[in-house]
Amino acid sequence: MSSATNAGGSLFDLLPALYRLRDAQIAQSATLLTPAEQVQLAALQALTPPLSPDQQQALADLTAKAARGPLQSLVMLIEEQLAVLAENLGQLYDDQFIETCAPWVIPYIGDLIGYQTVNGIAPAVASPRAEVAHTISFRRRKGTALVMEQLARDVTGWGAHAVEMFQVLSDTQYMNHLRRFNHYAPDLRNWRPGIYMDTAFDRTAHRVDVRRIATRRGRYNIQNIGIFLWSLNAYTVTQSPVSPVPGAPQCFRFNPLGVDLPLFNNPLPQGVEITAPAAPANVPARLRRRVLCADLQSGAGSTYYGDGNSLALYFGGKLVNAYQIRICNLSGPDGSWINVPTAGSPYVVAVDPELGRLALAPPAGAAPVVTASFCYGFNADMGGGEYARGSSFTVQNIESALPFPDTAVPARYSTLQEALTYAAGGLPVNRQIAVEIKNTGVYPAASLAVDLPAGTTLELRAADGSRPVLVLKGEISPTGGASSAFLLNGLIVSSAVAPGPGRIALVHVPAARPDGSPNQLAQLSLVHCTLVPGWALQPPDGTPQYPGQASLAAEPPGLQVNVSRSILGALRTAGLVIVNLADSVVDASSRTGVAYAALDADAGGGALTATGCTFIGKVHAALMTLVSNSIVWAGLASGDSFAAPLWSERKQAGCVRFSFLPSNPIAPRQFECVVQGPNVPQPLFFSTRYGDPGYAKLLTSTPNAIRKGADDGGEMGAFHFVLAPLREADLRIRLQEYLPVGMEFGIIYQN
């Protein structure tokens, strides 16, 4: 019936002509419209064309109804029910396939194929429909190493490589399965076996290890499969000026903060479906000297060097020829690096990717302007960078964003201070405006001060895809009238000089406005920002130059300070300031330093809310409204004036939950917390020094009471939002479905 209806146009057209003619005669002789419909039809017919789409539709419906007889109306009702039935039959057919089924059918198809639900943290497994569809696809390749590698990549969202350990065993080979690459003794004349030994890409032969790989004790055995994961990510920096070494005109560092920084590989994608196992170029690993040196011999065909790759050097904006770059060890104290190019050398620049250093040959004329594109390693999208941050912008209207440098002719401002003054000067009440730094680079400034009219919002931000570094000789000092707000987004702020009179922090909200009236700024917000702990870093290892010096000081009563996805040094706030921290690090440079306190670094700071944060240093607050999923890594020094490393002056209000606390805390009521003490689990960090790739990241050997101790089963601390333990749990669930019978897998973290 459905096909006949489609072929003939409508069910009524299939009736004999005699009945259709009689029905039309009845329609002409009778009035089939109601009085209200007749009035509406007459009004529409009297209108002067052109009619609106709604009017045209109404006129067509009324005209058709007036010409339609009772038999045709009855057949239309029957035809509607037949269409409903046909649609239902079509949907029943569609429900047999995961691509077209209704949402309620997805769990039934998943149960039919034995699909197990996961947390769905990584984007590739966030859709249940896609996950079930992938499961059906993967079942066709069940038990292969490539399927397990793709599962590891998709489920965790990290770089992954699966290795069948029997492939690298030093045993007698079966004649039907020869492994010609697997020599009992490695070729000592070749650097590759040695540089990848004990890594995911190790191809040297090993003796059998009978310990279990699942417990991370053993590795090489016949039934073992190693799942290697790279949980650190590679973040790009595009054409940033290199940092000169004082007193050594030939020497530079990639890090704009002037300290050593290991370079990382920008991983090449393997495609939606993995068809070949991962190679070193496909994972975010550290760049090694020998690997990069061999790669540069390919010239224009380099895997790691060139525009859009892991490393690119530019002289005056022009890409340096790969054959003019020498990869070498540039270690040594500043001013006396080894292997620096000499005059007349065929190499114009020497690069050390493991230390993040480069040295130029003595120029024949004027020294070139050197910029570099490279990648650094970090655990998550935090502290500013070229990753996507557009959704965090408060001022979303593009027309309300002033670019810096200015693109108008003539230019309205030439410095960042002039841009802020220009933006604040033209702000009416209830208006929002942004000053947006467009390019990655280093921006020196004496100081930045802005005074906002009442009820206005000013956002100083880095454009999406840029990573500017502000190097100040003074402070960022926002003031304003009632209900005004000042926002920072995507900026890295450092100091060019030592603390001095009148300079107490990198960002300082004073108590008074420039005219002497009270500062009534209502909100200070920092999102994806870094206020360098210790103000600046000492080369070469990144030791804080001024440890414990406050990076943020807030004085006005009633001010609300909101910090998210940021890295800060010590915080100093007046007692009536409200501070909300989320997914951030507050670093006083040592456990015995003061991470949070009042302006005198002794009394209690303002009311504190901290969700998913890591404090390195002591905390003293007047009130802890809520501390959740956080780590307070603190201790008392000899003769300390603090009563406890974690000290809340009000214990009857507030709550501390699912957090690691130092010994003997003075805190409000606690729930499911871990308090430091003898034989009590404690966090194990890769590093607590800002600038290291593993900064504030927990080791996987951290006890589960902390690594899985958050309220949702994630880890405590600043990287709680990554939900790394849940990603690992998802992977274990998935791998069990595809593991060959009698085999055992183990998860091995590489960086």
Secondary structure as UniProt FT lines:
FT   HELIX           2..8
FT   HELIX           12..14
FT   HELIX           17..29
FT   HELIX           35..46
FT   HELIX           53..66
FT   HELIX           70..94
FT   TURN            95..96
FT   TURN            98..100
FT   HELIX           103..105
FT   HELIX           106..112
FT   TURN            113..114
FT   HELIX           123..125
FT   HELIX           128..139
FT   TURN            140..143
FT   HELIX           145..156
FT   STRAND          159..164
FT   HELIX           165..168
FT   TURN            175..176
FT   TURN            180..181
FT   TURN            188..189
FT   HELIX           191..195
FT   TURN            196..198
FT   TURN            200..201
FT   TURN            213..216
FT   TURN            222..223
FT   STRAND          224..230
FT   STRAND          233..241
FT   STRAND          243..245
FT   TURN            246..247
FT   STRAND          248..253
FT   TURN            256..257
FT   HELIX           280..282
FT   HELIX           289..296
FT   TURN            297..298
FT   HELIX           299..301
FT   TURN            307..308
FT   STRAND          311..315
FT   TURN            316..317
FT   STRAND          318..319
FT   HELIX           322..324
FT   STRAND          325..327
FT   TURN            334..335
FT   TURN            338..339
FT   TURN            343..344
FT   STRAND          349..352
FT   TURN            353..356
FT   STRAND          357..360
FT   STRAND          370..378
FT   HELIX           390..392
FT   HELIX           398..400
FT   STRAND          401..404
FT   HELIX           416..425
FT   TURN            429..430
FT   STRAND          432..437
FT   STRAND          441..445
FT   STRAND          448..452
FT   TURN            454..455
FT   STRAND          457..462
FT   TURN            464..465
FT   STRAND          468..472
FT   STRAND          476..480
FT   TURN            482..483
FT   STRAND          485..489
FT   STRAND          492..495
FT   TURN            501..502
FT   STRAND          507..509
FT   TURN            514..515
FT   STRAND          523..527
FT   STRAND          530..531
FT   TURN            533..534
FT   STRAND          537..538
FT   TURN            539..542
FT   STRAND          543..544
FT   TURN            547..548
FT   STRAND          550..554
FT   TURN            557..558
FT   STRAND          560..564
FT   STRAND          567..568
FT   STRAND          570..573
FT   TURN            575..576
FT   STRAND          578..582
FT   STRAND          585..587
FT   TURN            591..592
FT   STRAND          594..597
FT   TURN            599..600
FT   STRAND          607..611
FT   STRAND          614..616
FT   STRAND          618..621
FT   STRAND          624..628
FT   STRAND          631..633
FT   TURN            638..639
FT   STRAND          646..648
FT   STRAND          656..657
FT   STRAND          660..661
FT   STRAND          670..671
FT   STRAND          674..675
FT   TURN            678..679
FT   TURN            690..691
FT   TURN            693..694
FT   TURN            700..701
FT   HELIX           704..707
FT   TURN            711..712
FT   TURN            718..719
FT   HELIX           720..722
FT   HELIX           724..738
FT   TURN            741..742
FT   STRAND          744..749
//
